[in-house]
Amino acid sequence: MERDLADTKAVAVTSCGPAETLRDADDVRVWIETFLAGGTAAEDAFSRIVRTYRDRVVSVVTAMLGDPDPAEDVAQEVFLKVHANLSQFRFESRFDTWLHRIATRTAVDHTRRFWSRRRVALEGIPESQREALLSGIAGSQGRGAQMADPERRMLEAKRARMVRGALREVPAPFRAAVVLKDLTDLSYEEIGRALGCPLGTVESRIHRGRAILRRKLERMLRS
């Protein structure tokens, strides 16, 4: 089993697309300023933002929802909110930090009525297994490494369903922290800004969220 999980580690690393580089930040600033200025170039500038960040938003939303089917619709809702509120972005943080905050909150709002109320006291998740297990999220969207044969694709799809099911059992605050830590390149400080909580709370939520996820996955693997 450890060998199978290790095979997908590379997918986990690229699940949300490349990190936001300095050049990306410069480009995004130009697009935002162009959009806010209005005129004929405004919507084209916003379309560039959507194309640049769409895959990352879909990855985060899919992980938060635990279900890829509504992810596209929720991602569209995220970008509608960005479109309506872009004037509120002050360039005091990375744009993707602000964007991921909107994405996680939108996903939470979308799924709140469906979430289980059960909370389970659980223990830690090893680094070596965490990345491999979370890679199932990216694999489910067909944007990761291509599988060599149908049998392997079926195995990857099964793993993706298992991970999504386990994430669905993680209470929302902990799930959001784990998703932003393990599926994006955000630092702990940036996650704190995205979630609106202090650094110590971020660390605690990530630790507990990983613990819940690990115990749930172990239970699934035994069944």
SERO-4910 file (N, C-alpha, C, O; in steps of 0.05 Angstrom, whole numbers):
BEGIN
 pado doro    nc1    nc2    nc3   cac1   cac2   cac3    cc1    cc2    cc3    oc1    oc2    oc3
  Met    A     16    -24      0      0      0      0     17     25      0     11     44    -14
  Glu    A     39     26     16     56     49     17     69     54    -10     72     77    -18
  Arg    A     75     33    -25     86     36    -52     66     50    -70     73     68    -86
  Asp    A     41     41    -69     20     53    -85     16     83    -79     13     99    -97
  Leu    A     16     89    -53     13    117    -45     36    134    -54     33    157    -62
  Ala    A     60    123    -52     84    138    -60     84    144    -90     95    165    -98
  Asp    A     72    127   -106     72    131   -135     58    157   -143     64    167   -164
  Thr    A     41    167   -126     25    191   -134     35    216   -121     22    237   -123
  Lys    A     58    216   -108     68    239    -94     72    263   -113     67    286   -105
  Ala    A     82    258   -137     87    280   -155     62    295   -162     63    319   -167
  Val    A     40    281   -163     14    294   -170      7    313   -148     -3    335   -154
  Ala    A     11    306   -123      4    323   -101     19    350   -102      7    371    -96
  Val    A     44    349   -110     60    373   -110     50    393   -130     53    417   -125
  Thr    A     38    384   -152     29    402   -173     -1    405   -174    -12    416   -193
  Ser    A    -15    397   -153    -44    396   -154    -57    423   -157    -78    424   -170
  Cys    A    -45    444   -147    -57    470   -149    -43    488   -169    -47    513   -168
  Gly    A    -26    477   -185    -12    494   -204     13    506   -192     18    502   -168
  Pro    A     29    521   -207     53    533   -198     49    554   -177     27    567   -176
  Ala    A     69    559   -161     67    581   -141     65    608   -155     74    611   -178
  Glu    A     54    627   -141     52    654   -152     80    667   -150     90    672   -128
  Thr    A     93    672   -172    119    684   -173    117    714   -173     96    725   -175
  Leu    A    141    727   -171    142    756   -172    130    766   -198    116    786   -199
  Arg    A    137    752   -220    127    760   -246     96    757   -246     82    775   -257
  Asp    A     86    735   -235     57    732   -234     44    755   -219     24    766   -228
  Ala    A     56    763   -196     45    784   -180     45    810   -196     26    826   -194
  Asp    A     66    815   -211     67    840   -227     45    839   -249     32    859   -253
  Asp    A     42    816   -261     21    813   -282     -6    818   -270    -23    832   -281
  Val    A    -11    805   -247    -37    807   -235    -43    836   -227    -66    845   -229
  Arg    A    -23    850   -217    -28    878   -209    -36    894   -234    -55    910   -232
  Val    A    -23    890   -256    -31    904   -281    -59    897   -289    -75    914   -296
  Trp    A    -66    871   -288    -93    863   -295   -114    875   -277   -135    884   -286
  Ile    A   -109    875   -251   -128    886   -232   -131    916   -237   -154    926   -237
  Glu    A   -109    930   -240   -111    959   -244   -125    965   -271   -140    984   -272
  Thr    A   -120    948   -291   -134    952   -316   -164    947   -313   -180    962   -324
  Phe    A   -171    926   -299   -199    920   -294   -213    943   -279   -235    951   -286
  Leu    A   -200    953   -258   -213    974   -242   -215   1000   -256   -231   1017   -250
  Ala    A   -197   1004   -276   -198   1029   -291   -222   1030   -310   -230   1051   -320
  Gly    A   -234   1006   -316   -256   1005   -334   -247   1007   -363   -223   1004   -369
  Gly    A   -266   1012   -380   -259   1014   -408   -260    987   -423   -268    967   -411
  Thr    A   -252    988   -448   -254    964   -465   -236    941   -457   -242    918   -463
  Ala    A   -214    947   -443   -195    926   -436   -201    913   -409   -188    894   -401
  Ala    A   -222    923   -395   -227    913   -368   -234    884   -367   -222    869   -351
  Glu    A   -252    875   -383   -261    847   -381   -240    828   -391   -238    806   -382
  Asp    A   -224    837   -411   -202    820   -420   -182    816   -398   -171    794   -394
  Ala    A   -177    837   -382   -158    835   -360   -169    816   -339   -154    800   -328
  Phe    A   -195    817   -334   -206    798   -314   -205    769   -324   -200    751   -309
  Ser    A   -210    766   -350   -208    739   -362   -180    727   -358   -177    703   -354
  Arg    A   -160    744   -359   -132    734   -355   -129    725   -326   -115    705   -321
  Ile    A   -141    739   -307   -140    730   -279   -153    703   -276   -142    685   -264
  Val    A   -176    699   -288   -191    674   -287   -174    651   -299   -171    630   -286
  Arg    A   -163    656   -322   -147    634   -335   -123    627   -318   -115    604   -318
  Thr    A   -111    647   -305    -86    641   -290    -92    625   -264    -76    608   -257
  Tyr    A   -115    631   -252   -120    619   -225   -142    599   -224   -148    587   -203
  Arg    A   -155    594   -247   -178    576   -247   -172    548   -236   -186    538   -219
  Asp    A   -151    536   -246   -144    508   -237   -139    507   -207   -147    488   -194
  Arg    A   -126    527   -196   -120    527   -168   -146    529   -152   -149    516   -131
  Val    A   -164    546   -161   -189    550   -147   -205    524   -148   -217    516   -128
  Val    A   -207    511   -171   -221    486   -174   -210    465   -155   -225    449   -143
  Ser    A   -183    463   -153   -170    444   -136   -178    448   -107   -185    429    -92
  Val    A   -177    473    -98   -184    479    -70   -213    474    -65   -220    462    -44
  Val    A   -230    482    -83   -259    478    -80   -266    448    -79   -282    440    -63
  Thr    A   -254    433    -97   -259    404    -97   -251    391    -71   -266    375    -60
  Ala    A   -228    399    -60   -220    388    -34   -239    396    -12   -245    380      6
  Met    A   -248    421    -12   -266    431      8   -293    417      7   -305    411     27
  Leu    A   -303    413    -18   -330    401    -21   -330    371    -16   -350    360     -7
  Gly    A   -307    358    -22   -306    329    -21   -321    317    -45   -327    293    -44
  Asp    A   -326    332    -66   -341    323    -89   -334    340   -113   -337    364   -112
  Pro    A   -323    328   -134   -315    343   -157   -338    353   -175   -334    372   -190
  Asp    A   -361    341   -172   -383    348   -190   -392    377   -189   -394    390   -210
  Pro    A   -396    389   -165   -404    417   -164   -381    436   -164   -385    461   -163
  Ala    A   -356    427   -166   -333    444   -163   -332    466   -184   -325    489   -177
  Glu    A   -338    459   -209   -337    480   -230   -357    502   -224   -351    525   -228
  Asp    A   -381    495   -216   -402    515   -210   -393    533   -187   -397    557   -187
  Val    A   -382    520   -166   -374    536   -143   -350    554   -150   -348    576   -141
  Ala    A   -332    543   -167   -309    560   -176   -319    584   -191   -308    606   -189
  Gln    A   -339    580   -208   -351    602   -222   -363    623   -203   -360    647   -207
  Glu    A   -375    613   -181   -386    631   -161   -363    647   -148   -366    671   -141
  Val    A   -341    633   -143   -318    647   -131   -309    670   -149   -305    692   -139
  Phe    A   -306    665   -175   -297    687   -192   -318    709   -196   -310    732   -201
  Leu    A   -343    702   -193   -363    723   -193   -360    742   -169   -363    766   -171
  Lys    A   -354    730   -146   -349    746   -122   -323    762   -125   -322    785   -116
  Val    A   -303    750   -137   -278    766   -142   -284    789   -160   -275    812   -155
  His    A   -300    785   -181   -307    806   -200   -321    829   -185   -316    852   -191
  Ala    A   -339    821   -167   -355    842   -153   -339    856   -132   -346    879   -124
  Asn    A   -318    843   -121   -304    855    -98   -275    861   -103   -260    866    -84
  Leu    A   -266    861   -128   -238    864   -133   -227    891   -124   -204    894   -118
  Ser    A   -244    911   -122   -236    937   -113   -227    937    -84   -214    955    -74
  Gln    A   -235    916    -69   -228    913    -41   -200    902    -37   -189    903    -14
  Phe    A   -188    891    -58   -161    880    -55   -141    903    -55   -141    919    -74
  Arg    A   -125    905    -34   -107    928    -29    -78    922    -35    -61    939    -29
  Phe    A    -71    899    -45    -43    892    -51    -27    891    -25     -2    895    -26
  Glu    A    -40    886     -3    -25    884     23    -16    855     27     -1    850     46
  Ser    A    -26    837     11    -18    809     13    -17    798    -16    -24    812    -35
  Arg    A     -9    773    -19    -10    761    -45    -38    758    -54    -56    754    -38
  Phe    A    -42    762    -81    -69    760    -91    -81    732    -87   -105    730    -80
  Asp    A    -65    711    -89    -76    684    -86    -84    678    -57   -100    661    -52
  Thr    A    -72    692    -38    -81    690    -10   -109    700     -8   -127    687      4
  Trp    A   -114    723    -19   -141    735    -18   -161    717    -34   -184    713    -25
  Leu    A   -152    707    -57   -169    690    -73   -176    664    -59   -199    655    -60
  His    A   -157    652    -46   -162    627    -32   -181    631     -8   -196    613     -1
  Arg    A   -180    654      4   -199    660     26   -227    660     15   -246    649     27
  Ile    A   -231    673     -8   -258    673    -20   -266    645    -28   -289    637    -24
  Ala    A   -248    629    -39   -254    602    -48   -262    584    -25   -282    570    -27
  Thr    A   -247    585     -3   -254    568     19   -280    576     32   -296    559     40
  Arg    A   -285    602     35   -310    611     47   -334    604     29   -355    597     39
  Thr    A   -330    607      3   -352    600    -15   -359    570    -14   -382    563    -14
  Ala    A   -338    554    -13   -342    525    -11   -356    518     16   -374    501     16
  Val    A   -348    531     37   -361    526     63   -390    533     62   -407    518     71
  Asp    A   -396    556     51   -424    565     49   -440    545     32   -464    540     38
  His    A   -428    535     11   -442    517     -7   -449    491      6   -470    479      0
  Thr    A   -432    481     23   -436    454     33   -444    452     62   -449    430     73
  Arg    A   -447    475     76   -452    475    105   -476    457    112   -474    442    132
  Arg    A   -498    459     97   -522    444    105   -519    414    101   -535    398    112
  Phe    A   -498    405     86   -495    376     82   -474    363    100   -473    339    102
  Trp    A   -460    379    114   -438    368    130   -448    352    154   -468    359    166
  Ser    A   -434    331    160   -440    316    184   -432    332    209   -413    348    208
  Arg    A   -447    328    231   -441    341    256   -420    325    273   -411    334    294
  Arg    A   -414    302    263   -396    285    279   -368    297    280   -357    306    260
  Arg    A   -356    296    303   -328    304    306   -314    281    321   -323    270    341
  Val    A   -291    273    310   -277    251    321   -250    260    331   -236    275    317
  Ala    A   -242    253    355   -216    260    366   -195    242    354   -196    217    358
  Leu    A   -176    253    339   -157    237    323   -128    246    327   -123    266    340
  Glu    A   -110    230    316    -82    235    320    -68    242    294    -81    242    273
  Gly    A    -41    248    295    -26    259    273    -24    243    247    -29    219    247
  Ile    A    -17    257    226    -14    244    199     15    248    190     24    271    188
  Pro    A     29    226    183     57    229    175     60    244    149     43    242    131
  Glu    A     81    260    147     87    276    123     88    258     98     78    265     77
  Ser    A    102    235    101    106    218     77     80    208     65     78    205     41
  Gln    A     60    203     82     34    193     72     15    215     65     -2    212     48
  Arg    A     18    239     78     -1    260     74     -1    269     45    -23    271     32
  Glu    A     22    275     34     23    285      6     12    264    -13     -3    271    -32
  Ala    A     19    239     -9     10    218    -27    -20    214    -26    -33    211    -46
  Leu    A    -31    215     -2    -60    212      1    -75    235    -11    -95    231    -24
  Leu    A    -65    259     -6    -79    282    -17    -76    284    -47    -91    299    -59
  Ser    A    -57    270    -59    -54    271    -88    -79    261   -102    -84    267   -125
  Gly    A    -95    245    -88   -120    234   -101   -139    257   -109   -154    253   -127
  Ile    A   -138    279    -95   -155    302   -101   -148    312   -129   -166    316   -146
  Ala    A   -122    316   -134   -114    326   -160   -119    306   -182   -128    313   -204
  Gly    A   -114    280   -176   -117    260   -196   -146    258   -205   -151    251   -228
  Ser    A   -165    264   -188   -193    261   -195   -201    281   -216   -222    277   -229
  Gln    A   -186    303   -220   -193    324   -239   -181    320   -266   -186    335   -285
  Gly    A   -163    300   -269   -152    294   -295   -131    314   -303   -124    315   -327
  Arg    A   -119    330   -284    -99    349   -292    -71    341   -283    -52    355   -289
  Gly    A    -69    318   -269    -43    309   -260    -30    291   -280    -37    291   -304
  Ala    A    -11    276   -271      4    258   -289    -15    237   -300    -33    227   -285
  Gln    A    -13    231   -325    -30    211   -338    -22    183   -329      2    177   -328
  Met    A    -41    166   -324    -36    139   -316    -29    122   -341    -39    127   -363
  Ala    A    -13    101   -336     -3     85   -358    -23     65   -369    -21     56   -391
  Asp    A    -42     57   -352    -60     36   -361    -87     39   -347    -89     53   -326
  Pro    A   -108     27   -357   -135     30   -345   -136     21   -316   -150     33   -300
  Glu    A   -121     -1   -310   -122    -11   -282   -111     10   -263   -122     14   -241
  Arg    A    -90     23   -270    -79     44   -253    -97     68   -251    -99     80   -229
  Arg    A   -110     75   -273   -129     97   -272   -152     91   -253   -161    108   -238
  Met    A   -161     66   -254   -183     58   -236   -174     60   -207   -189     68   -189
  Leu    A   -149     51   -201   -138     52   -174   -137     81   -165   -143     87   -142
  Glu    A   -128     99   -183   -125    127   -175   -153    140   -170   -156    156   -152
  Ala    A   -172    132   -186   -199    143   -183   -211    133   -156   -224    149   -142
  Lys    A   -206    108   -149   -215     97   -124   -202    112   -100   -216    119    -81
  Arg    A   -176    117   -102   -162    131    -81   -173    160    -79   -177    170    -56
  Ala    A   -179    172   -102   -189    200   -101   -216    200    -86   -221    218    -70
  Arg    A   -233    181    -92   -259    180    -79   -256    176    -49   -270    188    -33
  Met    A   -237    159    -41   -232    154    -13   -223    179      1   -232    185     23
  Val    A   -204    194    -11   -193    218      2   -215    239      4   -217    252     25
  Arg    A   -231    242    -17   -253    262    -16   -273    255      6   -283    272     20
  Gly    A   -279    229      8   -297    220     29   -286    226     57   -301    234     75
  Ala    A   -260    221     60   -248    226     86   -247    256     92   -253    264    115
  Leu    A   -241    272     73   -240    301     77   -268    312     84   -271    331     99
  Arg    A   -288    299     73   -316    308     79   -323    304    108   -340    318    118
  Glu    A   -309    286    122   -314    281    150   -298    300    168   -303    301    193
  Val    A   -280    315    157   -264    334    173   -280    360    177   -288    372    157
  Pro    A   -284    369    201   -300    393    206   -288    417    190   -263    418    186
  Ala    A   -305    435    182   -297    456    163   -272    472    170   -255    476    153
  Pro    A   -269    482    195   -246    498    201   -220    483    197   -200    494    188
  Phe    A   -219    458    205   -195    442    203   -190    434    174   -168    433    164
  Arg    A   -212    428    160   -210    420    132   -198    443    115   -180    439     99
  Ala    A   -207    467    120   -197    490    105   -167    494    110   -152    500     91
  Ala    A   -158    491    135   -130    494    141   -113    473    128    -92    479    117
  Val    A   -122    448    128   -107    426    115   -106    430     85    -85    427     73
  Val    A   -128    438     73   -129    442     44   -110    464     36    -95    460     17
  Leu    A   -110    486     50    -93    509     42    -64    502     47    -46    512     33
  Lys    A    -58    486     67    -30    479     73    -20    458     53      3    461     43
  Asp    A    -36    438     47    -26    415     32    -32    417      2    -20    402    -14
  Leu    A    -50    435     -6    -56    437    -35    -49    463    -47    -55    468    -71
  Thr    A    -37    481    -32    -28    507    -43      0    511    -33     11    496    -17
  Asp    A     12    533    -42     39    539    -33     39    561    -11     60    574     -7
  Leu    A     17    566      2     15    587     21     31    580     47     32    557     55
  Ser    A     43    600     59     57    597     84     36    596    107     12    602    102
  Tyr    A     45    590    131     27    590    154     15    618    158     -8    621    164
  Glu    A     32    638    155     23    666    159      2    673    138    -18    686    144
  Glu    A      6    665    113    -13    671     92    -39    656     96    -61    666     90
  Ile    A    -37    631    106    -61    616    112    -77    630    134   -102    632    133
  Gly    A    -63    641    154    -76    656    175    -91    680    164   -113    686    173
  Arg    A    -79    694    145    -93    717    133   -117    707    116   -138    720    116
  Ala    A   -113    685    103   -135    674     86   -159    666    103   -182    670     95
  Leu    A   -154    654    127   -175    644    144   -183    664    166   -203    659    180
  Gly    A   -168    686    168   -175    705    188   -170    696    217   -186    702    234
  Cys    A   -148    681    221   -142    672    248   -112    674    253    -96    674    234
  Pro    A   -103    675    279    -75    677    285    -59    653    279    -70    631    274
  Leu    A    -32    656    279    -14    634    271    -18    610    288    -18    587    278
  Gly    A    -20    613    314    -23    590    332    -48    574    325    -48    549    327
  Thr    A    -70    588    318    -95    574    311    -91    559    285   -101    536    282
  Val    A    -77    571    266    -72    557    240    -57    531    245    -65    510    235
  Glu    A    -36    532    261    -20    508    267    -37    487    280    -35    463    274
  Ser    A    -53    495    300    -70    476    314    -90    464    295    -95    439    296
  Arg    A   -103    480    278   -123    469    260   -110    449    239   -122    429    233
  Ile    A    -87    456    230    -73    438    211    -67    411    225    -72    390    213
  His    A    -56    413    249    -49    388    263    -74    371    268    -73    347    264
  Arg    A    -95    384    278   -119    368    284   -132    358    259   -142    335    258
  Gly    A   -133    375    238   -146    366    213   -131    343    201   -144    324    191
  Arg    A   -105    343    201    -90    320    191    -95    295    207    -96    273    197
  Ala    A    -98    299    233   -103    276    251   -130    263    244   -132    239    242
  Ile    A   -150    280    241   -177    270    234   -176    256    207   -187    234    204
  Leu    A   -162    268    187   -161    256    161   -146    229    161   -155    210    149
  Arg    A   -125    228    176   -110    203    177   -126    180    190   -127    158    179
  Arg    A   -139    185    212   -154    164    225   -177    155    207   -183    131    206
  Lys    A   -190    173    194   -212    166    176   -202    148    153   -215    129    146
  Leu    A   -179    156    142   -168    140    120   -160    112    129   -164     93    115
  Glu    A   -148    111    152   -140     85    163   -164     67    167   -163     43    161
  Arg    A   -186     79    176   -210     64    180   -221     53    153   -231     31    151
  Met    A   -220     71    132   -229     63    106   -212     40     94   -222     21     82
  Leu    A   -185     42     98   -167     21     88   -171     -6    101   -166    -26     89
  Arg    A   -180     -5    126   -184    -31    141   -211    -44    133   -214    -68    136
  Ser    A   -229    -28    123   -256    -38    117   -256    -52     89   -277    -62     81
***
